[in-house]
Amino acid sequence: MLKKILNTLFMKFFTAAAGFAIIILVSHLLGTVGKGQQAVIAFNINILLLAMTLLGNSTLIYLAPRKDFPQLFIPSFIWSVICAVVIALIAKAGWLGSFFGTQDTAKYFLQTVCISVLASVTEINYYFLMGKQLVIKANNLKLIYPLTNVVLIVGMWLTNHFNNIGQYVFSLWIAYILSLIYGVYILKDEYKKIYLLNKKEFFSSAKLLFRLGAIRQIGGIAQTMVYRFSLMLMVYFFGKQGEVFNGIYSNSTAIAEAILLFGTSLALVQYSSLSNTRSNTHAKNLTIKMTAVNVLVTAVGLLIVCLLPKAFWVFLFGQGFEDVGYYIRILAFGILLLSSTSNITQYFASRGNFTITASASVCSLIVTLIVGYALIPIYNVIGAAITAVAAYVTGFLIEFIYFLKWIKRK
């Protein structure tokens, strides 16, 4: 068990490091505009992936020991394809407008839809492997994408072929194709068993997947929109200049997410422990202790980052990113609350309750919509940072209040 946990922690840290390397490379090589475009494309794939995995998400971990692979894979894959077709038709009809990017990024939207389908299959493979307790193989699969992406970008940079956002999209294609191939290879024995489900079997499996996964995934979609909706609003309100704002703001949030990495990793270990205990007293005490450790470490990390001078950010990301530290200071309080929320979230998850977290995420999204529409058109990046803090405070208060109620009655 310890080996699996350490391997999972290594995977999370390595994935984060690879993602951070991409941020630095894109910032230096493509500047604020290119970084903003990359942030929008990455967001599009992220939100599309959440929609396409409404069935094939982490609930597969629970179902993999109980259901045959075809009963899980076929409904999940068909849902992904249906989502892709519907979204592509909506985009082609022009109903999305500029909401998912300016003209420079919108021309890649159909490609991002296709890439998201590849990514959704990799997610299905990953969660099925986790459900079969093949944790190390699952983590190896998860590392293929970020490792390939970094290697390709570095290779194109060294050969002077990385000079526009199109090369970034190309690296995504290759990375996700390799992830897909590797996942199918690992599960080749399961794929050989795929058969055509009858109507009753298909709808029974789809209904089960939806019932178990929909609430959790809807909460995940809402939470992702809280993190990324400000990027969409800045493009929507400012167009090309919004891409510059996005480049700066996305790097600020990336630093904040890097600080959160310790807390999310700690919360993962906490979830693993709480899921294997029925003692509510132990669950409460462990959650409180881990939250305290999380907040302390996160606060120290935020303090160090907030004290870094402008010259550091220029050195790290290049010219145009000198105000990254200023926006992190605005985000700091919200990040601290968000970090502590991750421990409370895992407490509810280990007790089998996903509704509270999903409700908190939806409320945070509503706050993001209201405050974002009010502040971002006036204050651009500052408005986006304030919006994020308001959303994080909302989510924390809802989960914290319910946590207090739960531990009193248990």
N, C-alpha and C positions, 0 to 999 in steps of 0.2 A: 504493500500500500504506500509506504513512504517513498519508494522508488517512483511510483506512478505520479504521486503528488509533486515530487521534485522535478520530474520530467515535464509535467504540465506547467509548472512555474517557469522552467527554463524556456519552454515554447512561448509562453506569454511575453517574457522579457525579450527573447530573441525577435519575435514578431514586432514588438514595439520598437526595438532598436533598428530593425530593418525599415520600418515605416518612418522613423525619425531620419534615417539616412536618406530616404527618398525626399523627404521634406527639405533637407539641407541642399541636396543636389539640385532639385527643381528650383528652389529659391535662388541659388547662385547662377544656374545656367539659363533660366527663363525669366528671372526678375519677378517683380510684384504682379504684373499682369499674368504671366505664365503660371505663377503659383496660384493665383486666384482661379484660373481656368482649371488647373489640376484639382483644386479643392472642390469645385463644382462637379467635375466629372466623378471624382471619388464619392462625393455625396450621392450623386444620382445612382451609382452602382449600389451603394449601401442601402438606400431606401428601396430600390427596385428588388434587391435581394431579400429584404425583409418581407415584402409583399409576396414574392415568389416562393418563399419558404413558410407560408402560413400553415401549410400541412407538414412539410418536411423540416421541422425545426428540432429543438433539443428534446421534445417529447419522444423522439425516436430512441433516445437513451433508455427510457422506461419500456418502450414497446419492443425493442429489438430482441430481448430474450423470450418474448411472449408471442411474436408473430413471425411468419416467414418473410424473407427479404422481398419477394415480389409483392406481397400484400402492403408493404410499406413504401417500396420504391415507385411502383407504377402510379398510384394516386398522387404521390408527391411530385413526380416528374410531370404528369399530365397537367396538374395545377400550375406548375412553373411555365409550361408552354402556353397554356391558355392565358395566363397573366401577360406573357410576353407579346402574344398576338394582339390582345386587347389594348395594351399600352402603346404598341407600335401603331395601331390604327388610329388611336386618339391623337398621337403625336403627328401622324401624317395628315390628319384632318385640320391640324393647326389649333386645336383646342387648348393645348398647353401654353401657347404663346411663347413668351420669353421666360416663363417661370422656372425652367430648368437650365437656364443659361442664356448668354448672348448668342449672336449669330455664330461667333467663333467656336463656341462649345456645343451649341445646338446641332451643328452639322454632324457631330459624333454621337448624337443621342441614340439613334437606331443601333449603332455599334455597341453602345453601353447596354442596351437591352439584351442583345445577343450574348455579350460577355457575362451579364447577370445570370442568364440561363446556365452557362457553363459553371459559374460559381455556385448556383443553387444545387447542381448535381454533386459538386464537391462537398457542400454542406451536408447533403443527405448521406453521402459515403462516410463523412467524418462522424456524424452522430450515430450512425449504425455501428461503426467500429467501437465507439465509446460504449454503446449499449452492450456490445459483446465483450466488454472489458479488455479490448485490445488497445489500451490507452497509448502505449508508445507508438504503435503503428498509426493511430489516429493523429497523434501530435506530429509525427513525421510528415503526414499528408498535409497538415495545416502549415508546415514550414515551407512547402514547395513554392507557394505563390510569392510570399515576401522575398524569399531568397532569390528566386528567378528574376523577379522584378528589379531588385537592386543590381544584380549581376548584369542584366541587359542594359539598364540605364548607364551604369559605369562603363560598360563596353562601348556603347554608342557615344558616350562623352569622350572616351579616349581616342576614338576614331573620328571625332568631329562630326558625328551624325545626330547628335541630340540638340536640336536648335528650335523646335516648336512642339506644341502640345500633341501633335499627331504621332510623334515618336513615343510619347508616354502611353497613348492609347495602344500603339503596337506592342509595347512591352506588356500591357495588360492582357492582350490576346494570347501571347505566347505563355505567360505565366499561368493563366487559367486553363489553357489547353493542356499544359504539362500536369497541372494539378488533377485535371479530369482523368488523363491517361493513367497517372500513378494510382489514383483512387480505384479505378476500374481494375487495374492490375492486382492490387491488394485484395480486392473482393471478387476476383475472377471466378472463384468457385460459386459464389452467390449469384453472380450475373449469369452463369451457365444454367442456373435453375429457374430463371425467369420464364413465366408462362402467362398466357392471356387469362386474366381474371374474368369470371362470369359476372353478369350484371349485379347480382346480389352480393357477391364477394367484394366487388369493387366499391359499391356504395357503402357497404358496411365498414370497410377499412377507411374510406374517405371520411365518413361520419365520425369514426373514432378519433382519427387524426385531428379533425377540425375541433371536436369537443375538447380534447386534451390540450391542443396547442394554440387555439385561436386567442384565448384571453391573454396568455403569456405573450404571444407575438404582437397582439394589438398594443399591449403595454410597451413592448420593445420598439414598435414603429413610432409610437407617441414620444418615447424617450429620445429616439434618434432624431426625430423632428425638432425636439427641444434643443438638441445639440447643434443642429445644422440649419434650422429654418432661417436664421439670421443671414446666412450666406445667400439664400434664395431671395430674401427681401432686398439685400443690397444690390444684387444684380437687377432685380425687378424695378427698383426705384432709381438707380444710378447708371444702369447699362454698363458701358465699357469701363467707366470709372469705378463701378461697383466691383469689377474684377480686381482692381488694385486694392480696394478696401478688403476684399475677400482674402487676397494673398497675405496681407498683414494680419488680419484677424484670425485666419485659419492657423497661422503659425503660433499666435498667442494661445489659442485653445489647444494646439498640439503640445505645447510646453506644459500647459495645465494638465492635460491628459497623461503626460509622462509622469508628472508628480503623483497622479492618482494611481499609477501602476502598482505601487506597493499595496495600497488599500484594496484594490480589486483582487490582487493575488492573495492577500490575507483573507479576503471575504470568500474566495474560492476554497481555501483550506477550511475555513469555518463551515461552509456549506457541506463539505464532505464529511466533517465531523458530526454536525447536527443532524444530517440525514440518517445517521446510523445510531441515533440515540432517541429514546422515547421520554427521557427525563426533561420535563419542562424547566425545572430548576437549573439543571446543567445548561440547557439551551440559553436561558436568560442570562446566567452568569457569564458564560463564554462570550455571548454577544456583547455584553457590557464591557468586558475586559478587552476584547479585540477592537471594539469601537474606540476605546480610550487610547490604545496603542496606535491605531490608525490615525486618529486626530493628531496625536503628538508628533508622529513622524511626518505627516502631511504638513503640519504647521511649520516644522523646521525646514522642510523642503521649500515651502512657499516663501518663508522669510529669506532664505538664501537667494532664491530666484529674484525676488522683489528688490534686492539690494544690488543686483548686477547693473553695471553702467550701460549706457547706450552703445558704447564702443564694442561691448561684448556681442550684442545682437547683430551689429554690422559685420563683425568678424564671422559670426556663426552663419548668418543667412545672406549677407551681402547688403549693398546700398539699397535704401528704401525701407529697411526693416528696423530702423533705429527706435521706433516707438513701441515695439513688441512688449518691452518691459512695463511700459506705462499701462497698457491694456491688461496685462497680467495682474498688476496691482489692483485694478478695478474688479477683476474677476476673483481675486484671492478669497474673499469671505464666502462667496458662493461655492468655490471649489472645496473649501474646508467642510462646508455643510454637505456637499455632494459626496465627499469621501466618507463621511460618517453614515450617510444614507445607505451606502453599499452594504454595510454590515447588517443594518436593519432589514434591508431587502432580502438578504440571504436567510435571515431568521424566519421571515414569513414564508419564503420558498421551502425551507426545510420542514415547516409545519403544514405544507400542502396548500397554502393560501397565496394565490397569485393576483387575486382581485384587488387587494389593497395597493400593491405596487402599481398595477395597471391603472387604477383610478388616480393615483398620485401623478403618474406620467401624463395622463390625459389632462388633468387639471393644470399641470405645468405647461403643457402645450397650449392650452387656452390662454394662460397668462402670457406666453411667448407671442401669440398672435396679437393680443390686445396691446401689450406694451411695445412690441416690435413695430407694429403699424404706427404707433403714436410717436416713438422716439427715433427710429432708424432714418426716416426721411429728413429729420432735422439734424441729428447728431452723428449720423453714419456709424463709424466703428465704435465710438463711445456709446451710442444708443444700443448697438448690438451687445456690448459687454454688460450694460445695465440690464438689458432684457434677460440675458443669461442668468445673472445673479437673482433677479426676481423669480425666474422659473425654478432655480435651484432651491431658493428659500421656500417656495410653495411646496415642492416635492418633499423636502425635509420635514416641514411642519406636519404635513398630512401623515407621513409614515411614522414620525416620532410620536405623535398623539395616539395613533392606533397601537403602537408598540407599548406605550405606557398602559393602555387599556388591557392589552393582551396579557402582560406580565402580572397585572393585578388580579385577573380572574383565573389564571392558570395555576 
